Amino acid sequence: MNRMRVCTAVLAGLMLIGCRTQPKAQVVVAADDSAIARVRESFKRIDPESQVGPVIAAVPEDRLVAVGDVPVKEFTVGELLMFVDSDQNPLVSGTVTQITGDALHVRYDPPAAGRRVPNVGDLAVKVK
């Protein structure tokens, strides 16, 4: 319930200052099915056992994301993943903290200077 109040307050504040000049935000291009297939193919050439899955949910304040569309049985808690954008630019790394029936929960490291955190539509990559 607190999140709902905070979101409402933030939205109201944004509406009030919406006409002011805002700093440029980074544009995030979400990976579509063809981009995911392209990135998977690229990593499979490097490592046939690699796995690539899209970020399907993000909680930036906790540095957590959910990764879906992967064979979850191929992963273990504590395993290291790297995140890339749809153009395969590296973002951050992260550690699997929980595995559900159809998704991985991953806590990612703070980004280095010039990098950003993973967002919905970015890709998580596992290589051996």
TORMI-621957 format. One line per field, with one value per atom (N, C-alpha, C, O): atom name; x, y, z; residue number from 1. Coordinates in Angstrom, 2 decimals. Atoms other than C-alpha are relative to their C-alpha. Layout:
// residues N
atom	CA; ...
X	X; ...
Y	Y; ...
Z	Z; ...
seq	NUM; ...
This chain:
// residues 128
atom	N; CA; C; O; N; CA; C; O; N; CA; C; O; N; CA; C; O; N; CA; C; O; N; CA; C; O; N; CA; C; O; N; CA; C; O; N; CA; C; O; N; CA; C; O; N; CA; C; O; N; CA; C; O; N; CA; C; O; N; CA; C; O; N; CA; C; O; N; CA; C; O; N; CA; C; O; N; CA; C; O; N; CA; C; O; N; CA; C; O; N; CA; C; O; N; CA; C; O; N; CA; C; O; N; CA; C; O; N; CA; C; O; N; CA; C; O; N; CA; C; O; N; CA; C; O; N; CA; C; O; N; CA; C; O; N; CA; C; O; N; CA; C; O; N; CA; C; O; N; CA; C; O; N; CA; C; O; N; CA; C; O; N; CA; C; O; N; CA; C; O; N; CA; C; O; N; CA; C; O; N; CA; C; O; N; CA; C; O; N; CA; C; O; N; CA; C; O; N; CA; C; O; N; CA; C; O; N; CA; C; O; N; CA; C; O; N; CA; C; O; N; CA; C; O; N; CA; C; O; N; CA; C; O; N; CA; C; O; N; CA; C; O; N; CA; C; O; N; CA; C; O; N; CA; C; O; N; CA; C; O; N; CA; C; O; N; CA; C; O; N; CA; C; O; N; CA; C; O; N; CA; C; O; N; CA; C; O; N; CA; C; O; N; CA; C; O; N; CA; C; O; N; CA; C; O; N; CA; C; O; N; CA; C; O; N; CA; C; O; N; CA; C; O; N; CA; C; O; N; CA; C; O; N; CA; C; O; N; CA; C; O; N; CA; C; O; N; CA; C; O; N; CA; C; O; N; CA; C; O; N; CA; C; O; N; CA; C; O; N; CA; C; O; N; CA; C; O; N; CA; C; O; N; CA; C; O; N; CA; C; O; N; CA; C; O; N; CA; C; O; N; CA; C; O; N; CA; C; O; N; CA; C; O; N; CA; C; O; N; CA; C; O; N; CA; C; O; N; CA; C; O; N; CA; C; O; N; CA; C; O; N; CA; C; O; N; CA; C; O; N; CA; C; O; N; CA; C; O; N; CA; C; O; N; CA; C; O; N; CA; C; O; N; CA; C; O; N; CA; C; O; N; CA; C; O; N; CA; C; O; N; CA; C; O; N; CA; C; O; N; CA; C; O; N; CA; C; O; N; CA; C; O; N; CA; C; O; N; CA; C; O; N; CA; C; O; N; CA; C; O; N; CA; C; O; N; CA; C; O; N; CA; C; O; N; CA; C; O; N; CA; C; O; N; CA; C; O; N; CA; C; O; N; CA; C; O; N; CA; C; O; N; CA; C; O
X	0.82; 0.00; 0.87; 0.53; -0.89; 2.90; 0.56; 0.73; -0.53; 4.28; -1.03; -0.67; 1.06; 0.93; -0.05; -0.19; 0.01; 0.99; 1.21; 1.10; -1.22; 4.59; -0.12; 0.22; 0.17; 3.82; -0.96; -0.72; 0.98; 0.79; 0.63; 0.43; -0.66; 2.83; 1.03; 1.13; -1.00; 5.62; -0.67; -0.24; 0.71; 3.18; -0.59; -0.54; 0.56; 1.46; 1.10; 0.90; -1.11; 4.82; 0.51; 0.84; -0.45; 5.84; -0.97; -0.56; 0.99; 2.60; 0.16; -0.03; -0.15; 3.26; 1.24; 1.22; -1.23; 6.78; 0.23; 1.30; -0.13; 6.17; 0.40; 1.03; -0.33; 6.58; 1.41; 1.87; -1.37; 10.04; 0.94; 0.65; -1.01; 13.12; 0.58; 1.01; -0.52; 14.23; 1.34; 1.55; -1.26; 17.74; -0.28; -1.28; 0.17; 18.19; 0.05; 0.96; 0.02; 17.26; 0.60; 0.55; -0.52; 18.94; -1.16; -2.14; 1.02; 16.85; 0.35; 1.46; -0.21; 16.47; -0.84; -2.06; 0.71; 15.57; -0.16; 0.82; 0.27; 13.90; 0.24; -0.07; -0.25; 14.95; -1.31; -2.05; 1.18; 12.17; 0.43; 1.59; -0.29; 11.94; 1.15; 1.98; -1.08; 14.22; 1.35; 2.37; -1.26; 16.85; 0.46; 1.65; -0.36; 16.72; 0.58; 1.60; -0.50; 17.17; 1.39; 2.25; -1.30; 20.08; 1.08; 2.18; -0.98; 21.83; 0.25; 1.40; -0.18; 21.21; 0.92; 1.84; -0.82; 22.71; 1.45; 2.37; -1.34; 25.71; 0.74; 1.90; -0.65; 26.45; 0.16; 1.13; -0.11; 25.79; 1.23; 1.83; -1.20; 28.61; 1.25; 2.22; -1.13; 30.95; -0.01; 1.03; 0.16; 29.59; -1.33; -2.38; 1.24; 27.05; -0.91; -2.11; 0.81; 25.87; -0.50; -1.12; 0.44; 25.18; -1.53; -2.22; 1.44; 21.72; -0.22; 0.53; 0.33; 20.15; -1.50; -2.31; 1.41; 16.88; -0.26; 0.62; 0.33; 15.09; -0.34; -0.86; 0.44; 14.63; -1.50; -1.90; 1.45; 10.86; -0.59; -1.76; 0.45; 10.60; 1.24; 2.29; -1.12; 12.82; -0.47; -1.52; 0.23; 12.90; 1.31; 2.12; -1.29; 15.73; 0.40; 1.58; -0.36; 15.52; 0.61; 1.29; -0.60; 16.49; 1.07; 1.63; -0.96; 18.82; -0.35; 0.52; 0.48; 16.69; -0.71; -1.39; 0.75; 15.41; -0.47; 0.08; 0.44; 13.48; 0.35; 0.17; -0.39; 14.72; -0.88; -0.97; 0.88; 12.32; 0.46; 1.52; -0.24; 12.20; 1.36; 2.08; -1.22; 15.12; -0.37; -1.34; 0.24; 15.29; 0.53; 1.71; -0.43; 15.37; 0.77; 1.57; -0.71; 16.62; 1.48; 2.26; -1.40; 19.89; 0.78; 1.97; -0.61; 20.63; 0.03; -0.75; -0.07; 21.65; 0.07; 0.56; -0.11; 21.34; 1.49; 2.27; -1.39; 24.60; 0.76; 1.90; -0.65; 25.38; 0.11; -0.78; -0.27; 26.86; -0.54; -0.33; 0.51; 25.11; 0.52; 0.87; -0.31; 25.99; -1.21; -1.99; 1.11; 23.51; 0.53; 1.56; -0.34; 23.66; -1.28; -2.38; 1.18; 21.37; -0.24; 0.47; 0.37; 19.77; 1.08; 1.04; -1.13; 22.96; 1.23; 2.33; -1.04; 25.05; 1.04; 2.15; -0.89; 26.64; -0.09; -1.19; 0.04; 27.64; -0.55; -0.30; 0.57; 25.75; 0.64; 1.54; -0.49; 26.43; -0.01; -0.48; 0.13; 26.80; -0.95; -1.27; 0.91; 24.51; 0.05; 0.63; 0.00; 23.95; -1.43; -2.29; 1.31; 20.96; -0.26; 0.52; 0.33; 19.26; -1.16; -1.29; 1.15; 16.12; -0.42; -0.29; 0.50; 14.69; -1.45; -1.73; 1.41; 10.93; -0.30; 0.62; 0.38; 9.01; 0.28; 0.47; -0.19; 9.51; 0.89; 0.94; -0.84; 11.93; 1.15; 1.12; -1.13; 15.21; -0.11; -0.48; -0.12; 15.53; 1.49; 2.23; -1.42; 18.87; 0.25; -0.40; -0.45; 20.51; 1.23; 2.22; -1.12; 22.78; 0.89; 0.48; -1.01; 25.92; -0.27; -0.87; 0.13; 25.95; 0.78; 1.85; -0.68; 26.89; 1.27; 1.36; -1.22; 30.35; -0.32; -1.38; 0.20; 30.73; -0.26; 0.44; 0.33; 29.13; -0.90; -1.29; 0.89; 27.01; -1.33; -1.43; 1.31; 23.38; -0.45; 0.15; 0.56; 21.31; -0.86; -1.33; 0.86; 19.39; -1.46; -1.93; 1.42; 15.81; -0.77; -0.18; 0.83; 12.89; 0.35; 0.41; -0.38; 13.85; 1.48; 1.88; -1.42; 17.58; 0.13; -0.86; -0.20; 19.12; 1.01; 2.02; -0.94; 20.77; 0.66; 0.01; -0.77; 23.51; 0.78; 1.43; -0.81; 25.02; 0.94; 0.51; -1.00; 28.25; 0.84; 0.96; -0.84; 30.48; 1.42; 2.28
Y	-1.19; 0.00; 1.26; 2.26; -1.15; 2.37; 0.31; 1.48; -0.22; 1.86; 0.74; 1.59; -0.65; 2.91; 1.49; 2.32; -1.41; 6.14; 0.74; 1.86; -0.62; 6.84; 0.22; 1.29; -0.14; 6.18; 1.12; 1.89; -1.06; 8.45; 1.37; 2.29; -1.28; 11.23; 0.36; 1.51; -0.25; 10.85; 0.43; 1.39; -0.35; 10.92; 1.40; 2.17; -1.34; 14.00; 1.06; 2.10; -0.94; 15.73; 0.15; 1.25; -0.06; 14.83; 0.79; 1.52; -0.76; 16.25; 1.50; 2.31; -1.41; 19.53; 0.61; 1.79; -0.55; 19.92; -0.47; -0.25; 0.59; 18.23; 0.96; 0.53; -0.96; 21.41; 0.56; 1.23; -0.48; 22.19; -0.84; -1.99; 0.74; 21.18; -1.08; -0.81; 1.13; 17.75; -0.42; -0.26; 0.50; 16.30; -1.19; -1.90; 1.11; 13.80; -1.33; -1.56; 1.34; 10.28; -0.97; -0.74; 1.02; 7.22; -0.72; -1.08; 0.74; 5.54; -1.47; -1.88; 1.43; 1.84; -0.67; -0.51; 0.73; -0.29; -1.43; -2.16; 1.35; -3.46; -1.01; -0.76; 1.06; -6.65; -0.67; -1.14; 0.74; -8.09; -1.44; -1.79; 1.41; -11.77; -0.22; -1.11; 0.18; -11.37; 0.40; -0.23; -0.41; -9.51; -1.06; -1.37; 1.06; -12.19; -1.19; -1.75; 1.13; -14.90; 0.30; -0.57; -0.40; -12.97; -0.08; -0.59; 0.02; -12.55; -1.44; -1.82; 1.41; -16.21; -0.70; -1.42; 0.62; -17.33; 0.45; -0.36; -0.54; -15.07; -0.65; -1.03; 0.62; -16.47; -1.50; -2.07; 1.45; -20.07; -0.31; -1.38; 0.20; -19.66; 0.03; -0.68; -0.11; -18.70; -1.17; -1.79; 1.05; -21.22; -0.70; -0.14; 0.71; -23.85; -0.22; -0.45; 0.20; -24.20; 1.32; 1.32; -1.30; -20.48; 0.08; -0.64; -0.24; -19.28; 1.51; 2.26; -1.42; -15.90; 0.14; -0.54; -0.24; -14.62; 1.46; 2.17; -1.41; -11.27; 0.33; -0.50; -0.53; -9.18; 0.28; 1.05; -0.15; -9.38; 0.88; 1.28; -0.90; -7.31; 0.56; -0.08; -0.64; -4.89; 0.77; 1.42; -0.78; -3.43; 0.72; 0.25; -0.67; -0.88; 0.40; 0.39; -0.44; 0.31; -1.14; -0.88; 1.16; -3.24; -0.67; -1.69; 0.58; -3.90; -1.45; -2.32; 1.33; -6.92; 0.01; 0.98; 0.20; -8.19; -1.45; -2.32; 1.37; -11.24; -0.26; 0.59; 0.41; -13.10; -1.18; -2.16; 1.08; -15.26; -0.60; -0.26; 0.65; -17.40; -0.70; -0.64; 0.81; -19.57; -1.33; -1.40; 1.27; -23.23; 0.10; -0.11; -0.30; -22.51; -1.15; -0.92; 1.15; -26.02; -0.01; -0.78; -0.10; -25.08; 0.99; 1.22; -1.03; -22.48; -0.45; -1.31; 0.25; -22.58; 1.33; 2.33; -1.18; -20.08; 0.27; -0.65; -0.39; -18.16; 0.12; 0.58; -0.05; -18.41; 1.44; 2.26; -1.34; -15.34; 0.14; -0.74; -0.33; -13.76; 1.37; 2.17; -1.36; -10.77; 0.54; -0.22; -0.66; -8.27; 0.81; 1.48; -0.78; -6.75; 0.65; 0.20; -0.58; -4.48; -0.72; -1.68; 0.71; -5.49; 0.06; -0.71; -0.07; -4.45; -0.72; -0.59; 0.77; -6.68; 0.86; 0.40; -0.85; -3.73; -0.45; -0.59; 0.46; -4.87; 1.05; 2.25; -0.89; -3.39; -0.28; 0.45; 0.37; -5.08; -1.52; -2.22; 1.42; -8.53; -0.15; 0.82; 0.25; -10.15; -1.46; -2.30; 1.34; -13.23; -0.49; 0.23; 0.61; -15.57; -0.17; -0.81; 0.11; -15.28; -0.95; -1.48; 0.89; -17.35; -0.51; 0.18; 0.60; -19.69; -0.42; -1.19; 0.38; -19.98; -0.99; -1.44; 0.96; -22.29; 0.46; -0.36; -0.49; -20.02; 1.23; 1.85; -1.20; -17.22; -0.09; -0.87; -0.16; -16.34; 1.37; 2.34; -1.29; -13.60; 0.27; -0.56; -0.32; -11.84; 1.36; 2.35; -1.28; -9.17; 0.43; -0.30; -0.47; -7.07; 0.95; 1.58; -0.88; -5.16; 1.45; 1.69; -1.40; -1.35; 0.23; -0.35; -0.22; -0.07; 0.83; 1.71; -0.80; 1.26; 1.32; 1.46; -1.31; 4.84; -0.20; -0.96; 0.09; 5.22; -1.16; -1.30; 1.14; 2.08; 0.28; 1.19; -0.16; 1.72; -1.34; -2.37; 1.22; -0.80; -0.70; -0.07; 0.70; -3.51; 0.40; 0.62; -0.33; -2.70; -1.12; -2.00; 0.95; -4.71; 0.10; 1.20; 0.02; -5.78; -0.20; -0.55; 0.33; -6.09; -1.51; -2.21; 1.44; -9.55; -0.44; 0.22; 0.64; -11.78; -1.13; -1.83; 1.00; -14.08; -0.86; -0.36; 0.97; -17.21; -0.67; -1.25; 0.73; -18.53; -0.82; -0.48; 0.86; -21.26; 0.49; -0.10
Z	0.00; 0.00; 0.00; -0.65; -0.03; 0.77; -1.38; -1.73; 1.34; -2.73; -0.86; -1.67; 0.78; -4.19; 0.34; -0.56; -0.41; -2.17; -0.55; -1.03; 0.52; -3.16; -1.50; -2.01; 1.46; -6.84; -0.34; -1.27; 0.25; -6.69; 0.24; -0.55; -0.31; -5.06; -1.07; -1.49; 1.04; -7.62; -1.29; -1.93; 1.23; -10.53; 0.09; -0.88; -0.17; -9.13; -0.11; -0.74; 0.09; -8.73; -1.43; -1.87; 1.38; -12.25; -0.86; -1.77; 0.76; -13.60; 0.24; -0.67; -0.33; -11.79; -0.65; -1.00; 0.57; -13.16; -1.43; -1.99; 1.32; -16.50; -1.09; -2.06; 1.06; -18.56; 0.11; -0.81; -0.16; -17.20; -0.84; -1.16; 0.75; -19.12; 0.89; 2.01; -0.76; -17.98; -0.60; -1.80; 0.54; -18.29; -0.92; -0.76; 0.93; -21.10; 0.75; 1.55; -0.58; -20.03; -1.02; -2.22; 0.89; -21.42; -0.66; 0.01; 0.72; -24.08; 0.06; -0.30; -0.09; -23.47; -1.07; -1.10; 1.04; -26.47; 0.48; 0.61; -0.49; -25.25; -1.11; -2.28; 0.97; -26.95; -0.38; 0.49; 0.45; -29.07; -0.28; -0.10; 0.22; -30.02; -0.98; -0.78; 0.98; -33.04; 0.59; 0.30; -0.64; -30.99; 0.99; 1.08; -0.96; -28.29; -0.76; -0.34; 0.81; -30.95; -0.55; -0.56; 0.54; -32.49; 1.08; 0.83; -1.09; -29.12; 0.45; 0.72; -0.38; -28.21; -0.99; -0.60; 1.04; -31.52; 0.12; -0.02; -0.13; -31.02; 1.17; 1.02; -1.16; -27.55; -0.17; 0.32; 0.24; -28.65; -0.85; -0.70; 0.79; -31.19; 0.88; 0.62; -0.94; -28.34; 0.97; 1.23; -1.01; -25.82; -0.26; 0.03; 0.31; -26.92; 1.20; 1.03; -1.20; -23.32; 0.60; 1.66; -0.53; -22.85; 0.03; -0.70; -0.12; -21.85; -0.02; 0.62; 0.09; -22.67; 0.26; -0.37; -0.29; -21.21; 0.26; 0.75; -0.20; -21.08; 1.46; 2.20; -1.29; -17.96; -0.14; -1.01; 0.12; -17.36; 1.10; 1.01; -1.07; -14.17; 0.69; 0.74; -0.67; -12.27; 1.22; 1.19; -1.22; -8.76; 0.28; 1.09; -0.10; -9.05; 1.41; 1.75; -1.36; -5.44; 0.82; 1.80; -0.67; -4.35; -0.84; -0.44; 0.95; -7.33; -0.34; -0.39; 0.34; -8.26; -1.35; -1.69; 1.23; -11.59; -0.05; 0.63; 0.30; -12.75; -1.45; -2.32; 1.34; -15.80; -0.39; 0.35; 0.45; -17.80; -1.31; -1.83; 1.29; -20.91; -0.04; -1.04; -0.08; -19.76; 0.66; 1.41; -0.69; -18.68; 1.44; 1.69; -1.37; -14.94; 0.65; 1.56; -0.58; -14.15; -0.36; 0.20; 0.42; -15.88; 0.86; 0.62; -0.84; -13.17; 1.45; 1.86; -1.43; -9.52; 0.75; 0.23; -0.86; -6.68; 0.22; 0.46; -0.17; -6.39; -1.31; -1.34; 1.31; -10.10; -0.50; -0.28; 0.52; -11.80; -1.42; -2.25; 1.33; -14.82; -0.37; 0.49; 0.44; -16.92; -0.75; -1.33; 0.68; -18.33; -1.16; -1.06; 1.19; -21.79; -0.53; -0.22; 0.65; -23.76; -1.31; -1.63; 1.23; -27.06; -1.07; -2.03; 0.92; -28.90; 0.55; 0.01; -0.68; -26.59; 0.69; 0.95; -0.79; -24.80; 1.46; 1.99; -1.39; -21.29; 0.95; 0.79; -1.01; -18.35; 1.35; 1.78; -1.33; -14.99; 0.10; -0.80; -0.29; -13.49; 1.18; 1.85; -1.11; -10.96; 0.42; -0.27; -0.58; -8.82; 0.17; 0.67; -0.17; -8.91; 1.49; 2.20; -1.42; -5.52; 0.26; 1.37; -0.17; -6.10; -1.38; -2.39; 1.24; -8.72; 0.24; 1.16; -0.10; -9.21; -1.11; -1.80; 1.02; -11.51; -1.41; -2.31; 1.37; -14.52; -0.11; -1.18; 0.05; -13.62; 0.99; 1.95; -0.91; -11.97; 0.65; -0.01; -0.66; -9.38; 0.16; 0.68; 0.04; -9.71; 0.65; 0.30; -0.57; -7.55; -0.78; -0.86; 0.83; -9.73; 0.77; 1.75; -0.60; -8.82; -0.41; -1.46; 0.41; -8.83; -1.30; -1.49; 1.27; -12.30; 0.16; 1.01; 0.06; -13.04; -0.69; -1.30; 0.64; -14.28; -1.50; -2.17; 1.41; -17.69; -0.36; -1.52; 0.23; -17.32; 0.70; 1.52; -0.64; -16.31; 0.56; 0.29; -0.57; -14.40; -1.05; -1.99; 0.95; -16.25; 0.18; 1.29; 0.02; -17.23; -0.69; -1.30; 0.72; -18.53; -1.48; -2.05; 1.41; -22.04; -0.23; -1.34; 0.12; -21.37; 0.11; 0.34; 0.04; -21.45; 1.06; 1.31; -0.91; -18.85; -0.75; -1.53; 0.74; -20.12; 0.98; 1.90; -0.77; -18.60; -0.98; -1.97; 0.78; -20.07; 0.98; 2.16; -0.86; -18.72; 0.01; 0.67
seq	1; 1; 1; 1; 2; 2; 2; 2; 3; 3; 3; 3; 4; 4; 4; 4; 5; 5; 5; 5; 6; 6; 6; 6; 7; 7; 7; 7; 8; 8; 8; 8; 9; 9; 9; 9; 10; 10; 10; 10; 11; 11; 11; 11; 12; 12; 12; 12; 13; 13; 13; 13; 14; 14; 14; 14; 15; 15; 15; 15; 16; 16; 16; 16; 17; 17; 17; 17; 18; 18; 18; 18; 19; 19; 19; 19; 20; 20; 20; 20; 21; 21; 21; 21; 22; 22; 22; 22; 23; 23; 23; 23; 24; 24; 24; 24; 25; 25; 25; 25; 26; 26; 26; 26; 27; 27; 27; 27; 28; 28; 28; 28; 29; 29; 29; 29; 30; 30; 30; 30; 31; 31; 31; 31; 32; 32; 32; 32; 33; 33; 33; 33; 34; 34; 34; 34; 35; 35; 35; 35; 36; 36; 36; 36; 37; 37; 37; 37; 38; 38; 38; 38; 39; 39; 39; 39; 40; 40; 40; 40; 41; 41; 41; 41; 42; 42; 42; 42; 43; 43; 43; 43; 44; 44; 44; 44; 45; 45; 45; 45; 46; 46; 46; 46; 47; 47; 47; 47; 48; 48; 48; 48; 49; 49; 49; 49; 50; 50; 50; 50; 51; 51; 51; 51; 52; 52; 52; 52; 53; 53; 53; 53; 54; 54; 54; 54; 55; 55; 55; 55; 56; 56; 56; 56; 57; 57; 57; 57; 58; 58; 58; 58; 59; 59; 59; 59; 60; 60; 60; 60; 61; 61; 61; 61; 62; 62; 62; 62; 63; 63; 63; 63; 64; 64; 64; 64; 65; 65; 65; 65; 66; 66; 66; 66; 67; 67; 67; 67; 68; 68; 68; 68; 69; 69; 69; 69; 70; 70; 70; 70; 71; 71; 71; 71; 72; 72; 72; 72; 73; 73; 73; 73; 74; 74; 74; 74; 75; 75; 75; 75; 76; 76; 76; 76; 77; 77; 77; 77; 78; 78; 78; 78; 79; 79; 79; 79; 80; 80; 80; 80; 81; 81; 81; 81; 82; 82; 82; 82; 83; 83; 83; 83; 84; 84; 84; 84; 85; 85; 85; 85; 86; 86; 86; 86; 87; 87; 87; 87; 88; 88; 88; 88; 89; 89; 89; 89; 90; 90; 90; 90; 91; 91; 91; 91; 92; 92; 92; 92; 93; 93; 93; 93; 94; 94; 94; 94; 95; 95; 95; 95; 96; 96; 96; 96; 97; 97; 97; 97; 98; 98; 98; 98; 99; 99; 99; 99; 100; 100; 100; 100; 101; 101; 101; 101; 102; 102; 102; 102; 103; 103; 103; 103; 104; 104; 104; 104; 105; 105; 105; 105; 106; 106; 106; 106; 107; 107; 107; 107; 108; 108; 108; 108; 109; 109; 109; 109; 110; 110; 110; 110; 111; 111; 111; 111; 112; 112; 112; 112; 113; 113; 113; 113; 114; 114; 114; 114; 115; 115; 115; 115; 116; 116; 116; 116; 117; 117; 117; 117; 118; 118; 118; 118; 119; 119; 119; 119; 120; 120; 120; 120; 121; 121; 121; 121; 122; 122; 122; 122; 123; 123; 123; 123; 124; 124; 124; 124; 125; 125; 125; 125; 126; 126; 126; 126; 127; 127; 127; 127; 128; 128; 128; 128
